Amino acid sequence: MIKTNLNTCYKTANYFNKMFFEIPRKHINFILVEIPEWGNFCEDNGDVWIEMGKTYPNYNLFKNVLVHELVHMYQWLNPDPVDKEDHGPSFFRWNRYLTEYGVVLEERY
């Protein structure tokens, strides 16, 4: 079991963001919450953030969930004109790049 902290969230997000997404830093914000899901991408009136759970069974699940939410943030910033689904082809297309780095995107964890 690992306890999540904001430093780990930002450090992991910055690593993957620099390699793949190039999301402007002002959009990458985290809140640690007690939630039934492992993570959520949130948007309200143009403000965006990622909610991450306070604990995970292991670092690999934490990393997969965090990157999953970064993909949603990327989708929000760069909408696909054809694929409007949250977990459609444009979402899963990222797997071809991410699996080499130990990340597997799934619809649910």
Backbone as JSON Lines, residues from 0, in Angstrom:
{"i":0,"aa":"M","n":[0.86,-1.18,0.0],"ca":[0.0,0.0,0.0],"c":[0.9,1.24,0.0]}
{"i":1,"aa":"I","n":[0.61,2.18,-0.89],"ca":[1.36,3.44,-0.87],"c":[0.42,4.59,-0.53]}
{"i":2,"aa":"K","n":[0.93,5.53,0.23],"ca":[0.2,6.76,0.52],"c":[0.63,7.79,-0.51]}
{"i":3,"aa":"T","n":[-0.35,8.42,-1.12],"ca":[-0.08,9.41,-2.15],"c":[0.19,10.76,-1.5]}
{"i":4,"aa":"N","n":[1.09,11.52,-2.1],"ca":[1.27,12.91,-1.69],"c":[1.37,13.77,-2.94]}
{"i":5,"aa":"L","n":[1.2,15.06,-2.77],"ca":[1.19,15.96,-3.93],"c":[2.52,15.96,-4.66]}
{"i":6,"aa":"N","n":[3.62,15.84,-3.93],"ca":[4.93,15.83,-4.56],"c":[5.05,14.66,-5.54]}
{"i":7,"aa":"T","n":[4.6,13.48,-5.14],"ca":[4.64,12.31,-6.03],"c":[3.73,12.51,-7.24]}
{"i":8,"aa":"C","n":[2.57,13.13,-7.02],"ca":[1.66,13.4,-8.14],"c":[2.33,14.32,-9.16]}
{"i":9,"aa":"Y","n":[2.89,15.43,-8.69],"ca":[3.5,16.39,-9.61],"c":[4.73,15.81,-10.29]}
{"i":10,"aa":"K","n":[5.54,15.1,-9.55],"ca":[6.76,14.52,-10.11],"c":[6.43,13.52,-11.22]}
{"i":11,"aa":"T","n":[5.47,12.64,-10.95],"ca":[5.06,11.64,-11.95],"c":[4.4,12.31,-13.15]}
{"i":12,"aa":"A","n":[3.51,13.26,-12.88],"ca":[2.84,13.97,-13.97],"c":[3.83,14.73,-14.84]}
{"i":13,"aa":"N","n":[4.79,15.4,-14.23],"ca":[5.77,16.17,-15.01],"c":[6.59,15.26,-15.9]}
{"i":14,"aa":"Y","n":[6.96,14.1,-15.41],"ca":[7.73,13.14,-16.2],"c":[6.97,12.75,-17.47]}
{"i":15,"aa":"F","n":[5.72,12.31,-17.3],"ca":[4.94,11.86,-18.46],"c":[4.5,13.04,-19.32]}
{"i":16,"aa":"N","n":[4.22,14.17,-18.72],"ca":[3.81,15.34,-19.49],"c":[4.93,15.79,-20.43]}
{"i":17,"aa":"K","n":[6.14,15.84,-19.94],"ca":[7.27,16.26,-20.79],"c":[7.5,15.27,-21.93]}
{"i":18,"aa":"M","n":[7.29,14.0,-21.67],"ca":[7.56,12.98,-22.68],"c":[6.46,12.88,-23.74]}
{"i":19,"aa":"F","n":[5.19,13.13,-23.35],"ca":[4.09,12.82,-24.25],"c":[3.1,13.96,-24.52]}
{"i":20,"aa":"F","n":[2.67,14.65,-23.51],"ca":[1.49,15.49,-23.65],"c":[1.75,16.97,-23.88]}
{"i":21,"aa":"E","n":[2.77,17.52,-23.25],"ca":[3.07,18.95,-23.32],"c":[1.87,19.82,-22.92]}
{"i":22,"aa":"I","n":[1.21,19.4,-21.87],"ca":[0.1,20.17,-21.31],"c":[0.7,21.38,-20.6]}
{"i":23,"aa":"P","n":[0.17,22.59,-20.83],"ca":[0.71,23.75,-20.11],"c":[0.65,23.54,-18.6]}
{"i":24,"aa":"R","n":[1.72,23.89,-17.93],"ca":[1.87,23.66,-16.48],"c":[0.71,24.23,-15.66]}
{"i":25,"aa":"K","n":[0.14,25.35,-16.11],"ca":[-0.94,25.98,-15.35],"c":[-2.17,25.08,-15.21]}
{"i":26,"aa":"H","n":[-2.3,24.08,-16.09],"ca":[-3.45,23.19,-16.05],"c":[-3.24,21.97,-15.16]}
{"i":27,"aa":"I","n":[-1.99,21.68,-14.81],"ca":[-1.72,20.46,-14.06],"c":[-1.79,20.76,-12.57]}
{"i":28,"aa":"N","n":[-2.93,20.43,-12.0],"ca":[-3.2,20.64,-10.57],"c":[-3.82,19.38,-10.0]}
{"i":29,"aa":"F","n":[-3.47,19.11,-8.75],"ca":[-3.96,17.91,-8.1],"c":[-4.63,18.23,-6.78]}
{"i":30,"aa":"I","n":[-5.61,17.41,-6.44],"ca":[-6.24,17.42,-5.13],"c":[-6.28,15.96,-4.67]}
{"i":31,"aa":"L","n":[-5.86,15.71,-3.45],"ca":[-5.95,14.36,-2.89],"c":[-7.27,14.24,-2.15]}
{"i":32,"aa":"V","n":[-8.03,13.2,-2.48],"ca":[-9.37,13.06,-1.92],"c":[-9.65,11.61,-1.55]}
{"i":33,"aa":"E","n":[-10.61,11.43,-0.68],"ca":[-11.16,10.1,-0.37],"c":[-12.3,9.89,-1.35]}
{"i":34,"aa":"I","n":[-12.06,9.06,-2.36],"ca":[-13.08,8.85,-3.38],"c":[-13.21,7.36,-3.66]}
{"i":35,"aa":"P","n":[-14.39,6.92,-4.08],"ca":[-14.55,5.5,-4.4],"c":[-13.79,5.1,-5.67]}
{"i":36,"aa":"E","n":[-13.64,6.03,-6.62],"ca":[-12.85,5.76,-7.81],"c":[-11.39,6.06,-7.49]}
{"i":37,"aa":"W","n":[-10.49,5.59,-8.35],"ca":[-9.06,5.82,-8.11],"c":[-8.65,7.23,-8.48]}
{"i":38,"aa":"G","n":[-9.32,7.85,-9.44],"ca":[-8.96,9.2,-9.87],"c":[-10.05,9.79,-10.75]}
{"i":39,"aa":"N","n":[-10.03,11.11,-10.88],"ca":[-11.01,11.81,-11.71],"c":[-10.36,13.04,-12.33]}
{"i":40,"aa":"F","n":[-10.68,13.28,-13.6],"ca":[-10.35,14.55,-14.24],"c":[-11.55,15.45,-14.04]}
{"i":41,"aa":"C","n":[-11.33,16.66,-13.56],"ca":[-12.43,17.57,-13.25],"c":[-12.25,18.9,-13.98]}
{"i":42,"aa":"E","n":[-13.38,19.45,-14.39],"ca":[-13.4,20.75,-15.07],"c":[-14.59,21.53,-14.57]}
{"i":43,"aa":"D","n":[-14.36,22.82,-14.3],"ca":[-15.44,23.7,-13.87],"c":[-15.13,25.11,-14.34]}
{"i":44,"aa":"N","n":[-15.93,25.61,-15.26],"ca":[-15.77,26.97,-15.79],"c":[-14.36,27.26,-16.26]}
{"i":45,"aa":"G","n":[-13.74,26.32,-16.94],"ca":[-12.41,26.53,-17.48],"c":[-11.27,26.17,-16.54]}
{"i":46,"aa":"D","n":[-11.57,25.93,-15.27],"ca":[-10.55,25.46,-14.33],"c":[-10.51,23.94,-14.41]}
{"i":47,"aa":"V","n":[-9.31,23.38,-14.42],"ca":[-9.17,21.93,-14.49],"c":[-8.25,21.44,-13.38]}
{"i":48,"aa":"W","n":[-8.5,20.2,-12.94],"ca":[-7.66,19.58,-11.94],"c":[-7.89,18.08,-11.98]}
{"i":49,"aa":"I","n":[-6.98,17.37,-11.35],"ca":[-7.1,15.92,-11.25],"c":[-7.24,15.57,-9.78]}
{"i":50,"aa":"E","n":[-8.26,14.8,-9.47],"ca":[-8.44,14.27,-8.12],"c":[-7.79,12.89,-8.07]}
{"i":51,"aa":"M","n":[-6.92,12.7,-7.13],"ca":[-6.26,11.4,-6.94],"c":[-6.58,10.89,-5.54]}
{"i":52,"aa":"G","n":[-6.7,9.58,-5.43],"ca":[-6.95,8.98,-4.13],"c":[-5.75,9.16,-3.2]}
{"i":53,"aa":"K","n":[-6.0,9.03,-1.92],"ca":[-4.93,9.2,-0.93],"c":[-4.07,7.95,-0.77]}
{"i":54,"aa":"T","n":[-4.57,6.79,-1.17],"ca":[-3.79,5.56,-1.1],"c":[-4.07,4.7,-2.32]}
{"i":55,"aa":"Y","n":[-3.09,3.89,-2.67],"ca":[-3.19,2.93,-3.77],"c":[-2.52,1.64,-3.33]}
{"i":56,"aa":"P","n":[-2.97,0.5,-3.84],"ca":[-2.34,-0.76,-3.46],"c":[-0.87,-0.83,-3.86]}
{"i":57,"aa":"N","n":[-0.51,-0.13,-4.97],"ca":[0.89,-0.14,-5.42],"c":[1.13,1.07,-6.32]}
{"i":58,"aa":"Y","n":[2.43,1.33,-6.57],"ca":[2.8,2.49,-7.38],"c":[2.34,2.32,-8.83]}
{"i":59,"aa":"N","n":[2.34,1.12,-9.36],"ca":[1.95,0.91,-10.74],"c":[0.5,1.33,-10.98]}
{"i":60,"aa":"L","n":[-0.4,1.0,-10.08],"ca":[-1.79,1.43,-10.22],"c":[-1.88,2.95,-10.13]}
{"i":61,"aa":"F","n":[-1.19,3.55,-9.16],"ca":[-1.15,5.0,-9.03],"c":[-0.72,5.64,-10.36]}
{"i":62,"aa":"K","n":[0.37,5.15,-10.93],"ca":[0.92,5.7,-12.18],"c":[-0.08,5.54,-13.32]}
{"i":63,"aa":"N","n":[-0.7,4.36,-13.45],"ca":[-1.68,4.14,-14.52],"c":[-2.86,5.09,-14.4]}
{"i":64,"aa":"V","n":[-3.36,5.26,-13.18],"ca":[-4.51,6.16,-12.96],"c":[-4.13,7.6,-13.26]}
{"i":65,"aa":"L","n":[-2.98,8.04,-12.78],"ca":[-2.55,9.42,-13.0],"c":[-2.41,9.71,-14.49]}
{"i":66,"aa":"V","n":[-1.76,8.81,-15.22],"ca":[-1.59,9.03,-16.66],"c":[-2.93,8.95,-17.38]}
{"i":67,"aa":"H","n":[-3.81,8.06,-16.95],"ca":[-5.18,7.99,-17.49],"c":[-5.84,9.36,-17.4]}
{"i":68,"aa":"E","n":[-5.72,10.0,-16.25],"ca":[-6.35,11.32,-16.07],"c":[-5.63,12.39,-16.88]}
{"i":69,"aa":"L","n":[-4.31,12.27,-17.07],"ca":[-3.59,13.21,-17.94],"c":[-4.08,13.1,-19.39]}
{"i":70,"aa":"V","n":[-4.39,11.89,-19.83],"ca":[-4.93,11.72,-21.18],"c":[-6.27,12.46,-21.29]}
{"i":71,"aa":"H","n":[-7.11,12.36,-20.26],"ca":[-8.38,13.11,-20.29],"c":[-8.12,14.61,-20.33]}
{"i":72,"aa":"M","n":[-7.11,15.08,-19.61],"ca":[-6.79,16.5,-19.64],"c":[-6.33,16.9,-21.04]}
{"i":73,"aa":"Y","n":[-5.51,16.06,-21.65],"ca":[-5.07,16.31,-23.02],"c":[-6.28,16.36,-23.96]}
{"i":74,"aa":"Q","n":[-7.21,15.43,-23.8],"ca":[-8.42,15.41,-24.64],"c":[-9.23,16.7,-24.45]}
{"i":75,"aa":"W","n":[-9.29,17.19,-23.23],"ca":[-10.05,18.41,-22.96],"c":[-9.38,19.59,-23.66]}
{"i":76,"aa":"L","n":[-8.05,19.65,-23.64],"ca":[-7.32,20.75,-24.27],"c":[-7.25,20.62,-25.79]}
{"i":77,"aa":"N","n":[-7.3,19.4,-26.3],"ca":[-7.15,19.13,-27.74],"c":[-8.27,18.2,-28.2]}
{"i":78,"aa":"P","n":[-9.5,18.7,-28.25],"ca":[-10.62,17.82,-28.59],"c":[-10.5,17.23,-29.99]}
{"i":79,"aa":"D","n":[-10.81,15.96,-30.08],"ca":[-10.83,15.27,-31.37],"c":[-12.15,15.63,-32.05]}
{"i":80,"aa":"P","n":[-12.12,16.15,-33.28],"ca":[-13.36,16.57,-33.93],"c":[-14.29,15.4,-34.28]}
{"i":81,"aa":"V","n":[-13.76,14.18,-34.32],"ca":[-14.56,13.02,-34.69],"c":[-14.91,12.17,-33.48]}
{"i":82,"aa":"D","n":[-13.91,11.86,-32.66],"ca":[-14.1,10.97,-31.5],"c":[-14.49,11.8,-30.28]}
{"i":83,"aa":"K","n":[-15.74,11.75,-29.91],"ca":[-16.25,12.53,-28.78],"c":[-16.35,11.71,-27.5]}
{"i":84,"aa":"E","n":[-15.98,10.43,-27.54],"ca":[-16.09,9.57,-26.37],"c":[-14.93,9.8,-25.42]}
{"i":85,"aa":"D","n":[-15.2,9.74,-24.11],"ca":[-14.13,9.85,-23.11],"c":[-13.12,8.72,-23.26]}
{"i":86,"aa":"H","n":[-13.61,7.52,-23.54],"ca":[-12.74,6.35,-23.65],"c":[-12.87,5.74,-25.04]}
{"i":87,"aa":"G","n":[-12.8,6.6,-26.04],"ca":[-12.89,6.13,-27.43],"c":[-11.52,5.87,-28.02]}
{"i":88,"aa":"P","n":[-11.47,5.73,-29.33],"ca":[-10.19,5.43,-30.01],"c":[-9.08,6.45,-29.74]}
{"i":89,"aa":"S","n":[-9.43,7.74,-29.64],"ca":[-8.37,8.74,-29.41],"c":[-7.77,8.6,-28.01]}
{"i":90,"aa":"F","n":[-8.54,8.06,-27.07],"ca":[-8.02,7.8,-25.72],"c":[-7.07,6.6,-25.75]}
{"i":91,"aa":"F","n":[-7.52,5.5,-26.31],"ca":[-6.73,4.27,-26.29],"c":[-5.56,4.29,-27.27]}
{"i":92,"aa":"R","n":[-5.55,5.23,-28.19],"ca":[-4.42,5.38,-29.11],"c":[-3.12,5.62,-28.34]}
{"i":93,"aa":"W","n":[-3.24,6.24,-27.17],"ca":[-2.05,6.53,-26.36],"c":[-1.34,5.27,-25.87]}
{"i":94,"aa":"N","n":[-2.06,4.15,-25.78],"ca":[-1.43,2.9,-25.3],"c":[-0.21,2.52,-26.13]}
{"i":95,"aa":"R","n":[-0.23,2.8,-27.42],"ca":[0.91,2.39,-28.26],"c":[2.2,3.1,-27.85]}
{"i":96,"aa":"Y","n":[2.1,4.26,-27.21],"ca":[3.28,4.99,-26.74],"c":[3.59,4.69,-25.28]}
{"i":97,"aa":"L","n":[2.56,4.52,-24.49],"ca":[2.73,4.44,-23.04],"c":[3.13,3.07,-22.52]}
{"i":98,"aa":"T","n":[2.75,2.01,-23.21],"ca":[3.06,0.67,-22.7],"c":[4.56,0.44,-22.56]}
{"i":99,"aa":"E","n":[5.35,1.07,-23.4],"ca":[6.8,0.95,-23.3],"c":[7.32,1.49,-21.96]}
{"i":100,"aa":"Y","n":[6.53,2.37,-21.33],"ca":[6.91,2.97,-20.05],"c":[6.12,2.39,-18.88]}
{"i":101,"aa":"G","n":[5.54,1.22,-19.1],"ca":[4.86,0.52,-18.02],"c":[3.47,1.04,-17.69]}
{"i":102,"aa":"V","n":[2.88,1.82,-18.59],"ca":[1.53,2.35,-18.37],"c":[0.57,1.64,-19.31]}
{"i":103,"aa":"V","n":[-0.53,1.16,-18.76],"ca":[-1.59,0.53,-19.55],"c":[-2.88,1.27,-19.25]}
{"i":104,"aa":"L","n":[-3.42,1.9,-20.29],"ca":[-4.69,2.62,-20.13],"c":[-5.85,1.63,-20.19]}
{"i":105,"aa":"E","n":[-6.74,1.76,-19.25],"ca":[-7.96,0.97,-19.23],"c":[-9.12,1.93,-19.0]}
{"i":106,"aa":"E","n":[-10.32,1.48,-19.34],"ca":[-11.48,2.33,-19.11],"c":[-11.73,2.53,-17.63]}
{"i":107,"aa":"R","n":[-11.55,1.46,-16.86],"ca":[-11.74,1.5,-15.4],"c":[-10.64,0.69,-14.74]}
{"i":108,"aa":"Y","n":[-10.31,1.09,-13.53],"ca":[-9.29,0.37,-12.76],"c":[-9.92,-0.21,-11.5]}
